[in-house]
Amino acid sequence: MTHTDDTERRKTTRHGGAFPVTIAVAGPLTLDGETVNYSANGVLIVAQGKIPIFVGFNGQNYRGFLVRASSVGDQTSYGIELVEPLQVQDER
């Protein structure tokens, strides 16, 4: 099933905002998987498991998992599922 509207999959309301963050991988990591395709410049892989990370956001550290990454030009967007909810004060 293909979703054309991302809001159908959202568990909570999304808010816009640009805040500085820090992302760190939680130590050495090994995932078992297999290639989908490859070239001299890269490999697309499917694997079992999740990549645990830490996110530094607004003076707090949060645990989470990398769930998506996509590149456009020289930037990469990362989708992160947090273990505990963000504590953000709304300044409106």
N, C-alpha and C positions, 0 to 999 in steps of 0.2 A: 504494500500500500504506500503510495507516494503522498506526502503532505505538501500542499502548496502554500499553506498558511502555518508558519512556525508557531503561532500562538496556541494551536491545538495541542502541542506537546509540552507546553510550559506548565510546571507544577505551581509556580508563583508568578506574580506580576513582575515584569522587567522594568527597570528605570534607566534612563539615560544619564550619562555622567562620565567625565574623564578624570580619573584619579590615578596617581602613580602607584604602581604595584611592583612587587618583587616575586619571582617564581623560582623555586628551588626543587630539584629532584631529591627525593628522600633516599640518598645513598646509592650504592651499586644496584643495578637492575638487570634481571635476565627474564626475557619472555620467549616462549617457544611458539613458533609459527611457521608460515611458509610464504614464498614469494607469489605475488599475483602476476607481476611483470617486472622487467628490469631493463636497464640500458647502461651505457658506459658512465652516465651521470647520476644514476639513482636507482632505487629499488622501492617498489610498492609491496608492502607486507601486510598480511593479516595474522593476528596472533591472539592467543588466549591470555587473559589476564588484563590488569589495569596498571597504569603507570601512576604510582602515588607521588604526590607533590605537596609542597607547602607554598601558600600564597601569603605574602606580607601586604596588608591592605589597611591603610588608615591607622597605622600604629599597632595593629593586631596581627597575629599569625593564625592562619587557618589551614587545616588539613583538607586535602581533596584528591581527586583523580582526574587526569587528563582524559577527556572523552572525545575530543575532536581537535584537529589542527588543519588549517588550510592556508595556502600561500597565494598571494596576489602581488605580483611584482616583487618589490624588495621587503614586503611586510608579511607576517604570518599572524593569523588570528588563532587563539587557543580557547577551546571550550573546556571549562573546568567545573566538575561537579563537587561541591563542597560537602564535607561530612557534617559540619555544624553551620548554622545560618550566619550570614554577615550581620555585624552589629554596626549599622549606619544610622547616624542621626540626620534626619531630614531638616535642612536649613531653610525651609520655606516659611 
